[in-house]
Structures are given as C-alpha cells and as structure tokens.
C-alpha cells in the first residue's frame, strides 16, 4: 500500500484532494547537526529524482525546502503519517543514506502541527535568526519549483497561500524584523543611522581580520557602491578583495599614507589586529581635513582594538567597537523575542482558521473538480500526441501553471461566503463542473484507488 492510499482501498466517493491532510518531515537546526543538514541538502539537479521517488510512493503534492537552516518536505496526502515516513526515506535515499540512520535526527509532523510549523517557517519564527526577511523568499522559491515539477496541487497551493498571508500579517502587525540581531546587521544599522542608505556609502576595510571581512560582505550585500581592502601586505589585500569581488590596495601604516588611502571612505572597518593602536587622533584629524569635515564612521572589530578610544570624542568622527555593536545585538534579540511571542499568536490563529475552513470552504470542492477537469483535458491531449517524449511532463507543468491563479482565488480566505459562492458559480458556467460530472469523476477516482 502506498502512502497515498487508505487501508480500506480508497472506496469513498470523494475526491483525493478533499481527503488530503498535511505532513512536514525533515531536519532542522533543532533536530540535526549542521554537517548532516549540509549532507542532506537537495540541489536543483536532485529535485526531479526526489519527485519521482515521492510519486512512486503515492505522494503527488509536496514542496521541498532546502536551505542553510533546514531540509524538509511539506506535503498533502490521504495518510500523512505514512507519507512523512516516505518523505524521510526519500530524503535519505537522495543523500545516499539509510533511512534508519536519518530518523534519530528528523521530525515528522502531521495535520495541525505540520500546518503551524510551515506557517512558522514562512513567518521566520522557526529560523536560527528569528525575523530574517529572506526566509519567506526561500519558501516561495520552493513553491515555484514544486509547481514547475507538477507537485503543487489544490491542497498544497491553498496551504501555501495561507502561509504567505500569515507571514504578511506577522510582518505588518509585529516588530519582528526591526532590530539587528547579528554583529554584521548591527554594524550596518549604525552606518545607516549616520550616512543613510547603504547604496551611497563608500567603505574601506583596513586589515584582513575575519570579522572585518564578514562586515565588509554585509555592506556589499546591502548595496555599498565601492569597498576597498587596505593592508600593508599587498598579497593579503588582494586575496580578500578577490573573495569579496572588490578593490584592493597596499598601504603603509604611517599617518599620511593611511589618511590618503582612507580619504574616500565614509565607513572604515578596522580589522588589522596588529596588537598596537594604529588609528590615532592625529590620523583622524588629517583624514577629516582631507574629507572637508564630512563625517566618518569607524567600526573597530579588531582584538585588541586598532583605534584609539580618544577618537570617539572628536567632532565629525564616530567610533563603535565590538562592545558597542554587541550591545545593539543584545537589545535587538530581546526586542525580537518579545515580538516573536505576538507573532506566534498570529500564526496559531491563522493555522486554526485554515484548518477549520477546509471542511466547509465553498470553493474547495469546485477547486478539486476544476483540477480534475484540466487533468482530463491533459490526458486527452497526451492521447492525441501519442505520449511523445517529454509531452507528459510538459503538459503536467502547463496544467499546473494554468490552474495556479484560479486555485489561489478559490482558496482565498479573505473572500466572504457570498463571494466564494459567486466564484464557484462563475466557474461552473465556464467549465463543465456540474454535480453529475463531479459524481462521475469521484467514481473514477475511487475505482482507480481500489
């Protein structure tokens, strides 16, 4: 018996979609070490093979989330418990592992727990760094990949649309992403407070310390137009600049040479860590003269510090060290933890509402019938084409794309009961989705499942 079949043979006269329940299975930072998650990572080239394994086991609707934090499969099936086990086995096989070796490090959630988990992921509440905005983009990319592979049906589409709506509410109704929670984002926030948009900030990395390189990369990602690596040893400056894809220059550590080399920089990342103070008040005074008193921010992440503490008291010079940046991070984490409690209340409410609405949503049955109608049209087209090479996959993708907009509309939780009924009525006029045909289709589904 496959994961998509009932023990009774599936004889009930209702569509497969309307009986589907949800599951989520895989590894996260809470359950598995980084090395295992990296080994399990599903690359784009592996997705078709993983899809074939899932389909062979009866799982037709599934999304694969593979990021630096997690490797999970979220899907819909008639038997979610069995499907979760199948999903874990498929992940293990794709990674060349035994399923029993993976199980101690994996989770398997079903129904309400699975829905809540996905909504939490989309809202960036299940991440190592809570509130990071890029997580939702990763979830949407996984959904698009599932659509392209023909693995996103009515149930998964409605689940994902509700997850997006929950994530949007979390962003708009809480302060989950407002404060920085890493040293790099803290440094960027301090720079923006002084200079404005990062896309107008010139940056210099003085030295090649690891933390300085991390901060430099964050400024580049934020759109800083120019970053220059300065070091007394040219080969070291060149090596870091090559990694970052930016400019580099060899510079002597005397006052005049440093002032000239740093003249264009609005932000200086001090990361020499030579053991002695390099950036002294006379150097900064010379630098400010060359800059015509335009302010400069020094972010000193060297240990021991590169900059003299007296620089902080100079007009036009602003100095932040590791302790200052860490203080901003501590405050940001406390702020996000408080916001996360409010965000989880939103997620819980959204998950409860979604699950409660599935059984009586007016558009649910019509959505299932519409999908079946399109699949029947696709089957007839394949018969006419003689199932030419690639035709089956091409038509499956075509049906998925054609159905995306109408299925999303049918699953829209913001519609009133009357609006949903009007939408269903319009679909029945546009497509042959009357009750008689629905009964015939249900009977065919039941016969295929026996």
GITA-V291827 format. One record per residue. N is the residue number from 1. RES is the residue in one letter. SS is DSSP state (A for helix, B for strand, O for the rest). NEAR is the number of other C-alpha atoms within 12 Angstrom. D_FIRST is the distance of its C-alpha to the first C-alpha in Angstrom with 2 decimals. Layout:
n:N res:RES ss:SS near:NEAR d_first:D_FIRST
n:N res:RES ss:SS near:NEAR d_first:D_FIRST
//
This chain:
n:1 res:X ss:O near:18 d_first:0.00
n:2 res:X ss:O near:29 d_first:3.83
n:3 res:X ss:O near:35 d_first:6.76
n:4 res:X ss:O near:40 d_first:8.15
n:5 res:X ss:O near:30 d_first:6.35
n:6 res:X ss:O near:25 d_first:7.96
n:7 res:X ss:O near:16 d_first:7.53
n:8 res:X ss:O near:14 d_first:10.24
n:9 res:X ss:O near:19 d_first:8.79
n:10 res:X ss:O near:28 d_first:10.88
n:11 res:X ss:O near:21 d_first:14.08
n:12 res:X ss:O near:24 d_first:16.52
n:13 res:X ss:O near:23 d_first:19.16
n:14 res:X ss:O near:26 d_first:19.26
n:15 res:X ss:O near:35 d_first:18.48
n:16 res:X ss:A near:41 d_first:15.58
n:17 res:X ss:A near:37 d_first:18.39
n:18 res:X ss:A near:33 d_first:19.92
n:19 res:X ss:A near:30 d_first:16.87
n:20 res:X ss:O near:40 d_first:16.30
n:21 res:X ss:B near:38 d_first:17.32
n:22 res:X ss:B near:46 d_first:18.55
n:23 res:X ss:B near:44 d_first:18.00
n:24 res:X ss:B near:45 d_first:20.36
n:25 res:X ss:B near:46 d_first:19.83
n:26 res:X ss:B near:47 d_first:22.34
n:27 res:X ss:B near:40 d_first:25.83
n:28 res:X ss:O near:34 d_first:29.15
n:29 res:X ss:O near:25 d_first:32.67
n:30 res:X ss:O near:19 d_first:32.06
n:31 res:X ss:O near:22 d_first:29.28
n:32 res:X ss:O near:25 d_first:29.97
n:33 res:X ss:O near:21 d_first:33.21
n:34 res:X ss:A near:21 d_first:34.47
n:35 res:X ss:A near:16 d_first:34.06
n:36 res:X ss:A near:29 d_first:30.30
n:37 res:X ss:A near:30 d_first:29.87
n:38 res:X ss:A near:21 d_first:32.04
n:39 res:X ss:A near:25 d_first:29.97
n:40 res:X ss:A near:41 d_first:26.73
n:41 res:X ss:O near:33 d_first:28.47
n:42 res:X ss:O near:33 d_first:26.66
n:43 res:X ss:O near:23 d_first:29.35
n:44 res:X ss:A near:20 d_first:29.41
n:45 res:X ss:A near:12 d_first:28.99
n:46 res:X ss:A near:23 d_first:25.67
n:47 res:X ss:A near:30 d_first:24.11
n:48 res:X ss:A near:23 d_first:23.02
n:49 res:X ss:A near:20 d_first:21.17
n:50 res:X ss:A near:37 d_first:19.47
n:51 res:X ss:A near:36 d_first:18.54
n:52 res:X ss:A near:25 d_first:16.98
n:53 res:X ss:A near:27 d_first:14.80
n:54 res:X ss:A near:40 d_first:13.70
n:55 res:X ss:A near:26 d_first:13.20
n:56 res:X ss:A near:19 d_first:11.19
n:57 res:X ss:O near:27 d_first:8.64
n:58 res:X ss:O near:32 d_first:9.02
n:59 res:X ss:O near:44 d_first:12.13
n:60 res:X ss:O near:38 d_first:14.98
n:61 res:X ss:B near:45 d_first:17.61
n:62 res:X ss:B near:50 d_first:18.87
n:63 res:X ss:B near:46 d_first:22.32
n:64 res:X ss:B near:46 d_first:23.37
n:65 res:X ss:B near:41 d_first:26.45
n:66 res:X ss:B near:34 d_first:28.25
n:67 res:X ss:O near:33 d_first:31.83
n:68 res:X ss:O near:27 d_first:34.34
n:69 res:X ss:O near:31 d_first:33.13
n:70 res:X ss:O near:40 d_first:29.35
n:71 res:X ss:B near:45 d_first:26.19
n:72 res:X ss:B near:43 d_first:23.42
n:73 res:X ss:B near:53 d_first:20.56
n:74 res:X ss:B near:54 d_first:20.73
n:75 res:X ss:B near:55 d_first:18.28
n:76 res:X ss:B near:46 d_first:16.84
n:77 res:X ss:B near:43 d_first:13.32
n:78 res:X ss:O near:37 d_first:12.04
n:79 res:X ss:O near:31 d_first:10.73
n:80 res:X ss:A near:38 d_first:13.51
n:81 res:X ss:A near:31 d_first:13.25
n:82 res:X ss:A near:33 d_first:9.92
n:83 res:X ss:A near:44 d_first:11.33
n:84 res:X ss:A near:42 d_first:14.56
n:85 res:X ss:A near:34 d_first:13.33
n:86 res:X ss:A near:40 d_first:11.79
n:87 res:X ss:A near:51 d_first:15.18
n:88 res:X ss:A near:42 d_first:17.19
n:89 res:X ss:A near:33 d_first:15.65
n:90 res:X ss:A near:40 d_first:16.39
n:91 res:X ss:A near:44 d_first:19.88
n:92 res:X ss:A near:34 d_first:20.52
n:93 res:X ss:A near:26 d_first:19.62
n:94 res:X ss:A near:29 d_first:21.80
n:95 res:X ss:O near:26 d_first:24.58
n:96 res:X ss:O near:19 d_first:24.31
n:97 res:X ss:O near:18 d_first:23.41
n:98 res:X ss:O near:17 d_first:21.10
n:99 res:X ss:A near:24 d_first:18.68
n:100 res:X ss:A near:17 d_first:20.27
n:101 res:X ss:A near:18 d_first:23.65
n:102 res:X ss:A near:33 d_first:22.84
n:103 res:X ss:A near:26 d_first:21.34
n:104 res:X ss:A near:18 d_first:24.82
n:105 res:X ss:A near:27 d_first:26.15
n:106 res:X ss:O near:34 d_first:23.47
n:107 res:X ss:B near:31 d_first:22.73
n:108 res:X ss:B near:34 d_first:19.65
n:109 res:X ss:B near:32 d_first:20.77
n:110 res:X ss:B near:30 d_first:19.19
n:111 res:X ss:A near:33 d_first:20.82
n:112 res:X ss:A near:27 d_first:24.60
n:113 res:X ss:A near:25 d_first:24.86
n:114 res:X ss:A near:34 d_first:23.03
n:115 res:X ss:A near:41 d_first:25.25
n:116 res:X ss:A near:39 d_first:28.35
n:117 res:X ss:A near:37 d_first:27.60
n:118 res:X ss:A near:47 d_first:27.37
n:119 res:X ss:A near:43 d_first:30.48
n:120 res:X ss:A near:40 d_first:32.22
n:121 res:X ss:A near:44 d_first:31.45
n:122 res:X ss:A near:43 d_first:32.79
n:123 res:X ss:O near:49 d_first:35.82
n:124 res:X ss:O near:38 d_first:36.48
n:125 res:X ss:O near:38 d_first:36.26
n:126 res:X ss:O near:27 d_first:33.62
n:127 res:X ss:O near:28 d_first:35.68
n:128 res:X ss:O near:21 d_first:37.88
n:129 res:X ss:O near:29 d_first:40.79
n:130 res:X ss:O near:38 d_first:40.31
n:131 res:X ss:O near:39 d_first:41.42
n:132 res:X ss:O near:31 d_first:41.36
n:133 res:X ss:O near:24 d_first:41.15
n:134 res:X ss:A near:21 d_first:39.37
n:135 res:X ss:A near:33 d_first:35.99
n:136 res:X ss:A near:34 d_first:35.44
n:137 res:X ss:A near:20 d_first:36.19
n:138 res:X ss:A near:28 d_first:33.52
n:139 res:X ss:A near:35 d_first:30.91
n:140 res:X ss:A near:27 d_first:32.12
n:141 res:X ss:A near:22 d_first:32.00
n:142 res:X ss:A near:35 d_first:28.33
n:143 res:X ss:A near:37 d_first:27.67
n:144 res:X ss:A near:27 d_first:29.69
n:145 res:X ss:A near:29 d_first:27.82
n:146 res:X ss:A near:36 d_first:24.48
n:147 res:X ss:A near:35 d_first:26.22
n:148 res:X ss:A near:29 d_first:27.53
n:149 res:X ss:O near:36 d_first:24.15
n:150 res:X ss:O near:38 d_first:22.69
n:151 res:X ss:O near:41 d_first:20.49
n:152 res:X ss:O near:41 d_first:22.46
n:153 res:X ss:O near:49 d_first:21.72
n:154 res:X ss:A near:48 d_first:23.30
n:155 res:X ss:A near:45 d_first:21.85
n:156 res:X ss:A near:43 d_first:22.53
n:157 res:X ss:A near:44 d_first:25.90
n:158 res:X ss:A near:42 d_first:26.99
n:159 res:X ss:A near:46 d_first:25.97
n:160 res:X ss:A near:47 d_first:28.02
n:161 res:X ss:A near:36 d_first:30.98
n:162 res:X ss:A near:38 d_first:31.17
n:163 res:X ss:A near:42 d_first:31.05
n:164 res:X ss:A near:34 d_first:33.93
n:165 res:X ss:A near:32 d_first:35.87
n:166 res:X ss:A near:41 d_first:35.55
n:167 res:X ss:A near:42 d_first:36.72
n:168 res:X ss:A near:25 d_first:39.63
n:169 res:X ss:A near:26 d_first:40.70
n:170 res:X ss:A near:38 d_first:40.62
n:171 res:X ss:A near:31 d_first:42.85
n:172 res:X ss:A near:18 d_first:45.24
n:173 res:X ss:A near:22 d_first:45.51
n:174 res:X ss:O near:28 d_first:45.67
n:175 res:X ss:O near:26 d_first:47.60
n:176 res:X ss:O near:35 d_first:44.55
n:177 res:X ss:O near:33 d_first:45.68
n:178 res:X ss:O near:28 d_first:49.44
n:179 res:X ss:O near:32 d_first:50.58
n:180 res:X ss:O near:32 d_first:50.11
n:181 res:X ss:O near:31 d_first:48.14
n:182 res:X ss:O near:29 d_first:48.71
n:183 res:X ss:A near:34 d_first:52.02
n:184 res:X ss:A near:32 d_first:51.48
n:185 res:X ss:A near:32 d_first:50.88
n:186 res:X ss:A near:33 d_first:53.73
n:187 res:X ss:A near:44 d_first:56.05
n:188 res:X ss:A near:43 d_first:55.08
n:189 res:X ss:A near:31 d_first:55.72
n:190 res:X ss:A near:33 d_first:59.18
n:191 res:X ss:A near:38 d_first:60.00
n:192 res:X ss:A near:24 d_first:58.98
n:193 res:X ss:A near:16 d_first:61.07
n:194 res:X ss:A near:25 d_first:64.09
n:195 res:X ss:A near:24 d_first:63.58
n:196 res:X ss:O near:18 d_first:61.14
n:197 res:X ss:O near:20 d_first:58.39
n:198 res:X ss:A near:30 d_first:57.21
n:199 res:X ss:A near:21 d_first:57.58
n:200 res:X ss:A near:23 d_first:61.32
n:201 res:X ss:O near:32 d_first:61.51
n:202 res:X ss:B near:35 d_first:62.90
n:203 res:X ss:B near:45 d_first:61.60
n:204 res:X ss:B near:48 d_first:63.02
n:205 res:X ss:B near:51 d_first:61.29
n:206 res:X ss:B near:51 d_first:64.09
n:207 res:X ss:O near:46 d_first:62.73
n:208 res:X ss:O near:38 d_first:59.37
n:209 res:X ss:O near:30 d_first:57.97
n:210 res:X ss:A near:22 d_first:54.19
n:211 res:X ss:A near:29 d_first:54.31
n:212 res:X ss:A near:39 d_first:56.68
n:213 res:X ss:A near:38 d_first:54.30
n:214 res:X ss:A near:26 d_first:51.44
n:215 res:X ss:A near:41 d_first:53.71
n:216 res:X ss:A near:48 d_first:54.92
n:217 res:X ss:A near:33 d_first:51.40
n:218 res:X ss:A near:27 d_first:50.80
n:219 res:X ss:A near:39 d_first:53.99
n:220 res:X ss:A near:31 d_first:53.01
n:221 res:X ss:A near:21 d_first:49.62
n:222 res:X ss:O near:27 d_first:51.56
n:223 res:X ss:O near:20 d_first:53.69
n:224 res:X ss:O near:30 d_first:56.88
n:225 res:X ss:O near:24 d_first:58.79
n:226 res:X ss:B near:30 d_first:60.38
n:227 res:X ss:B near:42 d_first:59.83
n:228 res:X ss:B near:42 d_first:62.15
n:229 res:X ss:B near:45 d_first:61.73
n:230 res:X ss:B near:43 d_first:65.08
n:231 res:X ss:B near:36 d_first:65.81
n:232 res:X ss:O near:24 d_first:68.95
n:233 res:X ss:O near:21 d_first:67.02
n:234 res:X ss:A near:20 d_first:66.10
n:235 res:X ss:A near:19 d_first:63.28
n:236 res:X ss:A near:23 d_first:61.44
n:237 res:X ss:A near:33 d_first:61.82
n:238 res:X ss:A near:25 d_first:60.62
n:239 res:X ss:A near:23 d_first:57.48
n:240 res:X ss:A near:32 d_first:56.35
n:241 res:X ss:A near:31 d_first:57.33
n:242 res:X ss:A near:19 d_first:55.24
n:243 res:X ss:A near:19 d_first:52.14
n:244 res:X ss:A near:27 d_first:52.88
n:245 res:X ss:O near:21 d_first:54.04
n:246 res:X ss:O near:29 d_first:57.42
n:247 res:X ss:B near:27 d_first:61.14
n:248 res:X ss:B near:33 d_first:62.94
n:249 res:X ss:B near:31 d_first:66.51
n:250 res:X ss:B near:28 d_first:68.51
n:251 res:X ss:O near:28 d_first:70.83
n:252 res:X ss:O near:21 d_first:73.59
n:253 res:X ss:O near:27 d_first:73.47
n:254 res:X ss:O near:18 d_first:77.00
n:255 res:X ss:A near:22 d_first:77.56
n:256 res:X ss:A near:21 d_first:78.66
n:257 res:X ss:A near:20 d_first:75.87
n:258 res:X ss:A near:34 d_first:73.13
n:259 res:X ss:A near:33 d_first:74.58
n:260 res:X ss:A near:26 d_first:74.70
n:261 res:X ss:A near:32 d_first:71.15
n:262 res:X ss:A near:43 d_first:69.74
n:263 res:X ss:O near:31 d_first:71.89
n:264 res:X ss:O near:30 d_first:69.21
n:265 res:X ss:O near:39 d_first:66.57
n:266 res:X ss:O near:39 d_first:65.87
n:267 res:X ss:B near:44 d_first:63.49
n:268 res:X ss:B near:49 d_first:64.13
n:269 res:X ss:B near:51 d_first:61.39
n:270 res:X ss:B near:44 d_first:63.36
n:271 res:X ss:O near:40 d_first:61.39
n:272 res:X ss:O near:37 d_first:63.99
n:273 res:X ss:O near:26 d_first:63.96
n:274 res:X ss:O near:22 d_first:67.08
n:275 res:X ss:O near:13 d_first:68.30
n:276 res:X ss:O near:17 d_first:71.23
n:277 res:X ss:O near:25 d_first:71.74
n:278 res:X ss:O near:31 d_first:71.85
n:279 res:X ss:B near:41 d_first:71.79
n:280 res:X ss:O near:29 d_first:75.04
n:281 res:X ss:A near:27 d_first:76.93
n:282 res:X ss:A near:22 d_first:79.41
n:283 res:X ss:A near:30 d_first:76.56
n:284 res:X ss:A near:41 d_first:74.87
n:285 res:X ss:A near:30 d_first:78.25
n:286 res:X ss:A near:28 d_first:78.80
n:287 res:X ss:A near:36 d_first:75.33
n:288 res:X ss:A near:29 d_first:75.96
n:289 res:X ss:A near:23 d_first:79.26
n:290 res:X ss:A near:22 d_first:77.57
n:291 res:X ss:O near:22 d_first:74.99
n:292 res:X ss:O near:14 d_first:77.84
n:293 res:X ss:O near:18 d_first:76.58
n:294 res:X ss:O near:23 d_first:73.11
n:295 res:X ss:O near:30 d_first:70.91
n:296 res:X ss:B near:41 d_first:68.70
n:297 res:X ss:B near:41 d_first:65.77
n:298 res:X ss:B near:46 d_first:65.37
n:299 res:X ss:B near:48 d_first:62.03
n:300 res:X ss:B near:42 d_first:62.81
n:301 res:X ss:O near:38 d_first:59.70
n:302 res:X ss:O near:35 d_first:61.58
n:303 res:X ss:O near:23 d_first:62.03
n:304 res:X ss:O near:21 d_first:64.92
n:305 res:X ss:O near:30 d_first:65.76
n:306 res:X ss:O near:35 d_first:67.37
n:307 res:X ss:B near:39 d_first:69.24
n:308 res:X ss:O near:29 d_first:72.22
n:309 res:X ss:A near:24 d_first:71.52
n:310 res:X ss:A near:20 d_first:74.84
n:311 res:X ss:A near:31 d_first:73.27
n:312 res:X ss:A near:25 d_first:71.47
n:313 res:X ss:A near:16 d_first:74.85
n:314 res:X ss:O near:25 d_first:75.95
n:315 res:X ss:O near:19 d_first:76.17
n:316 res:X ss:O near:25 d_first:73.58
n:317 res:X ss:B near:36 d_first:71.50
n:318 res:X ss:B near:33 d_first:68.34
n:319 res:X ss:B near:39 d_first:66.84
n:320 res:X ss:B near:39 d_first:63.49
n:321 res:X ss:B near:35 d_first:62.42
n:322 res:X ss:A near:31 d_first:59.23
n:323 res:X ss:A near:20 d_first:60.11
n:324 res:X ss:A near:21 d_first:60.62
n:325 res:X ss:A near:30 d_first:57.34
n:326 res:X ss:A near:24 d_first:55.48
n:327 res:X ss:A near:22 d_first:57.11
n:328 res:X ss:A near:27 d_first:55.71
n:329 res:X ss:A near:28 d_first:52.23
n:330 res:X ss:A near:20 d_first:52.50
n:331 res:X ss:A near:21 d_first:53.59
n:332 res:X ss:A near:30 d_first:50.80
n:333 res:X ss:A near:30 d_first:48.10
n:334 res:X ss:A near:22 d_first:49.53
n:335 res:X ss:A near:24 d_first:49.70
n:336 res:X ss:A near:31 d_first:46.07
n:337 res:X ss:A near:25 d_first:44.85
n:338 res:X ss:A near:23 d_first:46.71
n:339 res:X ss:A near:29 d_first:45.33
n:340 res:X ss:A near:33 d_first:41.76
n:341 res:X ss:A near:22 d_first:42.02
n:342 res:X ss:A near:24 d_first:42.91
n:343 res:X ss:A near:37 d_first:40.19
n:344 res:X ss:A near:35 d_first:37.45
n:345 res:X ss:A near:25 d_first:38.77
n:346 res:X ss:A near:30 d_first:38.32
n:347 res:X ss:A near:40 d_first:34.75
n:348 res:X ss:A near:29 d_first:33.88
n:349 res:X ss:A near:25 d_first:35.50
n:350 res:X ss:A near:35 d_first:33.74
n:351 res:X ss:A near:36 d_first:30.26
n:352 res:X ss:A near:23 d_first:31.01
n:353 res:X ss:A near:25 d_first:32.41
n:354 res:X ss:A near:33 d_first:29.47
n:355 res:X ss:A near:28 d_first:26.91
n:356 res:X ss:A near:16 d_first:29.32
n:357 res:X ss:A near:24 d_first:29.86
n:358 res:X ss:A near:32 d_first:26.31
n:359 res:X ss:O near:18 d_first:26.09
n:360 res:X ss:O near:19 d_first:29.54
n:361 res:X ss:O near:30 d_first:30.25
n:362 res:X ss:A near:28 d_first:31.87
n:363 res:X ss:A near:39 d_first:30.59
n:364 res:X ss:A near:37 d_first:26.89
n:365 res:X ss:A near:37 d_first:26.09
n:366 res:X ss:A near:39 d_first:28.57
n:367 res:X ss:A near:42 d_first:27.02
n:368 res:X ss:A near:38 d_first:23.60
n:369 res:X ss:A near:40 d_first:25.48
n:370 res:X ss:A near:40 d_first:27.60
n:371 res:X ss:A near:41 d_first:24.73
n:372 res:X ss:A near:33 d_first:23.19
n:373 res:X ss:A near:29 d_first:26.71
n:374 res:X ss:A near:30 d_first:27.20
n:375 res:X ss:A near:26 d_first:23.94
n:376 res:X ss:A near:22 d_first:25.15
n:377 res:X ss:A near:20 d_first:28.50
n:378 res:X ss:A near:26 d_first:26.95
n:379 res:X ss:A near:22 d_first:25.04
n:380 res:X ss:A near:17 d_first:28.37
n:381 res:X ss:A near:21 d_first:30.18
n:382 res:X ss:A near:21 d_first:27.85
n:383 res:X ss:A near:15 d_first:28.46
n:384 res:X ss:A near:13 d_first:32.17
n:385 res:X ss:A near:16 d_first:32.09
n:386 res:X ss:O near:13 d_first:30.29
n:387 res:X ss:O near:17 d_first:27.65
n:388 res:X ss:O near:14 d_first:30.34
n:389 res:X ss:O near:11 d_first:29.58
n:390 res:X ss:O near:13 d_first:28.70
n:391 res:X ss:A near:20 d_first:28.74
n:392 res:X ss:A near:24 d_first:25.08
n:393 res:X ss:A near:23 d_first:25.24
n:394 res:X ss:A near:23 d_first:28.72
n:395 res:X ss:A near:29 d_first:27.84
n:396 res:X ss:A near:31 d_first:24.80
n:397 res:X ss:A near:27 d_first:27.22
n:398 res:X ss:A near:22 d_first:29.82
n:399 res:X ss:A near:34 d_first:27.72
n:400 res:X ss:A near:36 d_first:26.85
n:401 res:X ss:A near:27 d_first:30.54
n:402 res:X ss:A near:23 d_first:31.72
n:403 res:X ss:A near:30 d_first:29.47
n:404 res:X ss:A near:34 d_first:30.28
n:405 res:X ss:A near:22 d_first:33.57
n:406 res:X ss:A near:32 d_first:32.72
n:407 res:X ss:A near:38 d_first:29.47
n:408 res:X ss:A near:34 d_first:31.46
n:409 res:X ss:A near:29 d_first:34.15
n:410 res:X ss:A near:41 d_first:31.84
n:411 res:X ss:O near:42 d_first:30.47
n:412 res:X ss:O near:33 d_first:34.01
n:413 res:X ss:O near:34 d_first:34.59
n:414 res:X ss:O near:21 d_first:38.36
n:415 res:X ss:O near:20 d_first:38.54
n:416 res:X ss:O near:17 d_first:39.98
n:417 res:X ss:A near:19 d_first:38.36
n:418 res:X ss:A near:14 d_first:40.95
n:419 res:X ss:A near:20 d_first:40.41
n:420 res:X ss:A near:29 d_first:36.65
n:421 res:X ss:A near:22 d_first:37.28
n:422 res:X ss:A near:19 d_first:39.81
n:423 res:X ss:A near:27 d_first:37.39
n:424 res:X ss:A near:33 d_first:34.79
n:425 res:X ss:A near:21 d_first:37.65
n:426 res:X ss:A near:20 d_first:38.74
n:427 res:X ss:A near:27 d_first:35.29
n:428 res:X ss:A near:24 d_first:35.20
n:429 res:X ss:A near:14 d_first:38.58
n:430 res:X ss:A near:14 d_first:37.61
n:431 res:X ss:O near:21 d_first:34.25
n:432 res:X ss:O near:25 d_first:32.93
n:433 res:X ss:O near:28 d_first:30.86
n:434 res:X ss:O near:22 d_first:32.32
n:435 res:X ss:A near:14 d_first:30.53
n:436 res:X ss:A near:13 d_first:30.33
n:437 res:X ss:A near:20 d_first:28.56
n:438 res:X ss:A near:27 d_first:26.24
n:439 res:X ss:A near:20 d_first:25.30
n:440 res:X ss:A near:21 d_first:24.75
n:441 res:X ss:A near:29 d_first:22.54
n:442 res:X ss:A near:30 d_first:20.48
n:443 res:X ss:A near:21 d_first:20.16
n:444 res:X ss:A near:22 d_first:19.08
n:445 res:X ss:A near:28 d_first:16.35
n:446 res:X ss:A near:23 d_first:15.11
n:447 res:X ss:A near:18 d_first:15.41
n:448 res:X ss:A near:17 d_first:13.49
n:449 res:X ss:A near:26 d_first:10.45
n:450 res:X ss:O near:19 d_first:10.56
//
